[in-house]
Amino acid sequence: MQALGVFDLKQGLEIDMNVDIFARQMQALNLRLNKLYQGANASPSPPIEHLLPVAFKELGIVSEELQVAVEELCQQNEELAVVQLELQAERQRYQDLFELAPEAYLVTDAAGKIREANRAAALLLNISEQHLIGKPLVVFVASEERWNFRNELNRQQTNSRIQDWKVRLQPRGGEPFEAMLTVSVVRDREGMPLSLRWILRQIGTSAPIKIAHQTNNDTKSVDRPVEVYAKGENIPLNPQVIWQVERGLVKLTTICDTGEEVLVGLVGDQMLFGSSLTALKTYQATAMSKQVQLVEISLAEIANNPHLSQTFFDQINRRLKQTELLLAIFAKRRVQDRLQHLLLLLKQEIGEPHREGTRLKVRLTHEDFANTCCTTRVTMTRLLLGLQQEGKIVFDCDRHLILKHGCF
């Protein structure tokens, strides 16, 4: 955010400088016109046949200079419009980074009242983000530790270093758990505390969940450990195993030669992914939903289980069809067409019914759309804004995209 502040200051100085130049140009034009007026009213006044050519020449010069000044202002306005779009995209990017961070982040005022909270914090405290805003953080501290928490909070305001301390948190409607809090103080120019920034980490997370997973024998099932990943976390890939998604959505990406991330797949419930299913050298899997539950199955087990092999064949066939659709999207010449077909694919893969149309179950950023459509965030922001103004898409309170009825 500091880089954005420097960028804004630089642009502001350039605007002020351009305004000063334009003001000086107008002042010079006024002086020339005033000189011409005084010459016309001098006593004795010059002959009209001498005055008119001079007047027309001066007015012509003034007109040309005004035209140049207007053209420069128009160009600056266009540049400012582009800068504004870039700033909006950058602000959205930093907001998305905050929202999608795998760790729980909070921003409070100096007294500990919550101003901002990301999704991981809402998930950790078992309460929606909008209901977190305005609540004192102390209400999520176990009652027996609140007095100590308030004392420590007061002490933090006089401390200039980032501090960690343990506390027992009490999520809404859940069981208390041990947590490590990391807090830093933001101060004004006089050194007075303005706000506090918090990271909340649960200590000693619970053991993996167990679920029943069917094998080739219909009368026998085995318990498999379910690995749980939070939104934004990278999922490790082992060439000897395949992941099956029990719940949630996983994004598969690769890195192209220019260093940009490219979407190569979206893996939903019961679908498969793994490094053994791709020929790409650079391959990354990232959790996209709030909580992704995965089951790990070895390649040896799949080879020795005909029923499991048939089930996996059907899922791999589904992945293949999705990949072909993504390739067809990349082949579209116009960015608008790529976005149109991408929205149709997302509607099919992760859409759910909504009173206004079809809601995408996962929140995708402008950068996600831009990377998939091989364009810039600025261009994607402009295209999405255009679709929104046309009434083809809207966003709900959680910033999930909704495709309106009859538009896609």
Salt bridges, closest charged atoms under 4 A:
ASP8 OD2 - ARG91 NH2 3.19
GLU58 OE1 - ARG32 NH2 3.29
GLU65 OE2 - ARG32 NH1 3.38
GLU90 OE2 - ARG377 NH2 2.28
ASP96 OD1 - ARG363 NH2 2.97
GLU99 OE1 - ARG119 NE 3.73
GLU103 OE2 - ARG201 NE 2.49
GLU129 OE2 - ARG119 NE 3.35
GLU152 OE2 - ARG155 NH2 2.43
GLU178 OE2 - ARG168 NH1 3.27
GLU246 OE2 - HIS213 ND1 3.71
GLU261 OE1 - LYS251 NZ 3.85
GLU301 OE2 - ARG224 NH2 2.38
ASP337 OD2 - ARG334 NE 3.30
GLU349 OE1 - ARG318 NH2 3.83
GLU352 OE2 - ARG359 NH1 2.64
GLU367 OE1 - ARG93 NE 3.67
GLU367 OE2 - ARG377 NH1 3.87
ASP368 OD1 - LYS251 NZ 3.17
GLU390 OE1 - LYS392 NZ 3.48
ASP396 OD2 - ARG359 NE 2.69
